[in-house]
Amino acid sequence: MEFNIAETVEVLRRTPVVLEALLKGLSKEWLEGNEGENTWSPDIVIGHLIYSEENNWIPRVKKILSVSDNQFTPFDRFAQLTLYKDTPIDDLLRKFSGLRAQSLLTLNTIPLSKEKLNMKGIHPDLGEVTLSHLLATWTVHDLDHINQISRVMAKQYNEAVGPWKNYLGVLKRPI
């Protein structure tokens, strides 16, 4: 499947709704469970998505489209560990939803021609990346974290499922 901005926006628009349906109102045990030391719980993942929304996607889109400076600022993948610690999940979900709506409004104001989608930015670790690479990554990043949240939640019942564990692929997958 080739990159398509309309299909990208289809997923990006739905992510907050999916996460709210999955997480809103859940008990602390579901929201704070993880897969072991140095792994993320669902509430930490939502904090990461918020921080990404504020500091990654649209700021990097603007960098790529900038004529004078297309060098990306390094991204702190762990900032949410302190920034959103102890923030209730409903507040996190509401914040993420609002930020995503604003990001999509901003993205909608940019006429994304083939030439613009091929414009390049400089990632501190990856080197040259195109705008279409960035937008496709934004979409897959959302899907990756939805998958992560589902996997982490499933693993909270790793032992509780008893002998059915052998039939549940999500419990066999590594972190």
Steps between C-alpha positions, in 0.01 A plus 500: 500500500643837401475807719167679469423811709123438507553147631753630751252751639234226525714323760634810674147635550379174659786440744365718784155338471648150504714577804213663686274200434772264620625687808252754635372407843716191542639407840850593607608136463431503126644846444821458700581139415810442290716217366779533756783735586557788256180430304205732451152474641198627302496833688869555422434426132228768493746746656748411226236561232427841655867596509539378141203708391650810661863453397532260211258476210380848406823671618693266270256555213571872537876436510486304177298773331732770631732642238761615753525218757396140442708352786283314753539565870578179689188342649488382862318166479476481879383851597153369586644302792523824699273742314175308535572289807190465719273673245157328489435302182189700410708821507770337287248374246328840482834679453610257229168532317521880501861504384430251223204704376723808487775307319257379237363852453855624446580215261181575306620857433812376319455432129686168475616472142725218383790748508432592863463136603848440355657789692764389750586560859805389691433261786777496768534119479354400163630776275283607207131420519216622282174656608315192377733282715414713802125491440499124438704451818253711698223261393695183573616651833134530602427143395813375673396656830140376471650153452734556795216603731295194400798269551586647843139469613473141378819405682344606830297177471797291387454244778127551555410346162646168611543239225344726233826694494625269224220626273549872569769638271508835676631330812780329308632814332815652645510858620 
